[in-house]
Amino acid sequence: MSSIEEVALRAKVSVATVSRVINKKTNVSEATRQKVLEAIELLKYQPNALGVLLRKEFTNMVLVLLNSVDNPFFSDIVKGIESVALEHDYTVLISTTYGDKEREKKYLELLQHHYVDGALLITNTLSRKDIDDLNDQYPIAQILEYVSESKAVHFSIDFYALSVTILEDLIQKGKKKIFFFLMFFIDIISTHQKYQAYIDTLTKHQLPILTKSLESYEFGIESGKKIAQQALKDQIIDAFFVSSDLTALGVLEEVKKRHYRVPEEIAITGFDNTIFSQLSEPALSSAEV
């Protein structure tokens, strides 16, 4: 493996000049730059990545922190982030926490130790104080899920308005006994907004609130089956409003197993409009985010 000293000797320049070319400094003549680049190519020299990072003020890396990539909805968001990052010569480090606070803390140390320049928080367990403390020191942004009144910038959607639209559509189609359930965390903004929309819309139409309190369930088809099984056992339901498409598929399987006609007898609406909603039979209604 060639060294920087061998490149300098080949190009007949100093090691400092080779370093300036590698780091794209402007105080090098074009003729000298070309000599150095030719020597690098001839010798197949690869700069030590860690050494380069230590000499640079920025790493050109950004941390993307999310719960998991099991839901294709988040996969699409990550693809978008990577696309924009590459356009600006940034590399994306994707880290999944699965709701583990210690794991999350470990990844955030990358930010604190300056291994990354900033962080995009798609899902996290941080408190308002935690986020504000990070925001005071580093460039961070909250994506979709955010902590209300925190100082850090956030980019999200109006989960409340979208949920009201879904529920109004179900009611307009004659559904009066609507069951709502969510996946993952209770204490996140999307959950609060969806559930508040459920309460407000059904109250407005003087319909029964079948989901009287929130419980967090695991994400996935099997979870959807179990929840639907229990819900249908306990009460009469003519519509399910589910917070994710994949779990809505589990609800659909259980409903079909009981020989209900979908959506005539029981309607099922998911959230995010992922590929899961399009491949089911019948196709699921789902909120386009």
N, C-alpha and C positions, 0 to 999 in steps of 0.2 A: 504494500500500500504506500502510495507516494505521500510525501510530507509537504507542508507549506514552504519549508526551506528549499526543497528540490524544485518547486515551482518557481520560486524567486531566482534560484541559480539558473534555471533554464531560460527564464525571461530576461535575465540580467538586470533585475531590479531588487529593491529591498523587500524584506518580509512585510514591512509596514505597508508598502505599496500594494502587494498582493492582497493584504487584508482590506485595504480601501476598495479595491476592485470587487472583492467578494461581497463586501457590505454596501456596494453601490454608492460609494461616496463620489461627490462631484469634482473633487480637487485632484483629478487624474486626467492627463491628456488622453485623447482618443487613441492615439498611436500606442501609447503605453498600455492602455486598457486592452487593446486588441492583442498585444504581445502576451499579456498575462493570461487572457482567455484562451489563446492558442496553446500555451504551456499547460494550462489546466486540462484542456481537452486531450492533449497528447499524452499526458501523464495519468489521465483518468483520476485526477485528484478530487476527493470528496471532503469538503470542510467538516470539521467536527461540529455536529449540530448543537451540542450543549455549549461548546465554547462560543459559538456564534451568538447563542441566546444570552449568554452571560455578558457579552460585549454590547448587546443591543438594549436600548431603552424599552422597546416593546417586543413581545413574542409573536405578534400577529396570530395569536390563538385565542379563541373564545370558548368558554365553558357553557354547554347546554345541559341544564339539570332538569330531569323529569322523572316521574314515578316509574314508568316502564314504556316499552315500545310495543306492548301486546295489542294495543288499540291502534288500528291503521290510521285513525284520525291524527294521532300524534306523529306518526311516521310521515304523513304529508307535511305537517308543520316543520319537522326537522329537515325534510328535503328542501323546503323553501328557504330555511335559514342557511343551509349549506350552499344553495345556489347563489344567494346574495353575498355570503361570506367569500366565496371563490372569486366573485366579480371584484372584490376589494382586497384580494390577495390575503385573505384570512383562512385559517384552518379551524375546523370545528371539532371540539372534543365533546362527545356525547356520553353522558354519565347517567345511569339509572339507579334510583335509590330504593324502589319498592317500599316507600314509606318508612324506611329505616333511618332514624335520626342520626345515629352514629355514622352510618355510611354517607349520609348527606353532609355531615360535618367534615368528614375526611375529604370529600370532593371539594368543598369550599376552601379547604386549606390550600388548594392549588391556586386559588385567587389570592389568598393572603400571602403566599410565598412567591407571588408574581410569576408563576409558571404560565398563567393565562392573563390576558389584558382586561377581560371583563366576563360577565356571566349573564346568561338568559335563563331565568327561572320559570319553567313551564309548570311544574308542580313542586311544592316544597312544604315542609312542616314548620317553617320559620315564623316566629312571632313578629309583630309590628316593630318592636324594638330591635330584633335581630336584623330585619331588613333595613331599617333606618341606619343602624350602625354600619352595615356593609355599604349602603348607599353613600354614606359620608366619606368613605375611603376609596371606593372602587366604582367603575362604571357597571351598573347592573340594570336590568329591566325585567319586569314581570310580564309573562305571556299567558293570556287567557285567565288563569287563576291569579288573583292578587289580593293583597291585604288592604282593606279599606283604610283610607287616610294615611297610608304610609307615604314617605317622601319619594320613594323610588317610582320612576315612570312605569306605566303599565299599558299594555295593548290587549284589549279584550273585546267581547261582544256583549250585547244586552240579552243575557240569558232570560231575564224576566219577560221582556217583550216577546221573545221567540216562543217561550213556554205558553204565554197567554194565547198566542196565535194557534198553537197546537191544540190547546184545550178548547178554545172557542170553536175550532173546526170539528172536534169530536162531539161537542154539545149540539152544534148545528145539525150534525148527522143523527141526532136522536139519542146519543149516549148520555146516560144519567148516573151510572154507577161506575165511576172512574177510579182506578187504583193506581197510585204512584209509588215507585221505588227507585232508589239510586244505587250507584256502585261507589266503592272506595270511601272517600272521606266525607264526614258530615260537616266539618268546620271549614268549608271552602266557599268562595263567593258563588260559584255556579250552583252548588247545592242549595244555598240559602235563597237565591233568586228563583230557581225552579220550584222549590217547595212553596215559597211565598206566592208565586203565580198560581200554583195549584189551589192553595187556600183561598186566595182572593177571587179567582174566577169561579170556583164552585160556590163560594158564599154569595157572590153576585147573582148567580142563577138559582140560589136556594137549593143546591144539590148536596147530598150527604158527603161528608169528608171521610172517605174510607181509610185513608192513611193518616192517622191521628198524630203520629210521632215518627221521627226519622230513625232508621236503623241503617248501618253501613253493611253492605254485603260484598262478597268477593266478586271480582270481575270475571265474566265468562258464561258459557252456555249452561253448564251444570247448575250454576247458581240461579240462573233464570228459571230453570225447570223447577228447582226446589221452592223458590219463592212463589211461582205461579201455582204450584201444587197446594201449598199451604193457604194461599189467598183464596183460591177457588173452593177449598174445603170449608173455609170459615164464613164466606159471604157470597152474595150474588154480585157478579161483576160483568159489565158489558164493554169495558175498555181498559187497557193497560197503557199508562204513560211511563215509559222506561227511559232511564237516563243514558243508556248506551245501546248501540245497534246489536253488538254481539250478545249481550244479555237478553235483549229483546228476542233474539233467535231462540234462546232457551225457552222463553215464555211461549213463543209460537209453537214449538214442538210439543209442549205440555198441553196447550189448548187444543191442538189438532188430535193429540192422543185421546182426548176426551170427546172427540167428534163434534166440537163446536165449529160452526162455519165462520171463517175469517174473511172479511171484516163484518159480515152481516150480523152475527150473534155477538161476537167479541172482536173489537178492533184493537190493534196493537200498534203503538207508535214509538219509534226509537228516537235516537238523537245523534247527530253528526253526519248522517247520510253517507256512511262508508260503504265499501263494496259488499259488506254483509247484508245490508238492507236490499241491495239490488239482486243478490243471488238467491234469496229465500223464495220459497213457493208456498203461498202467494208472496209477492214482493211486499216488504214492510214499508209503511209510511215512516218517514224520518225527517227530522229538522235539518235543513241545509245551513251549516254554520259558515 
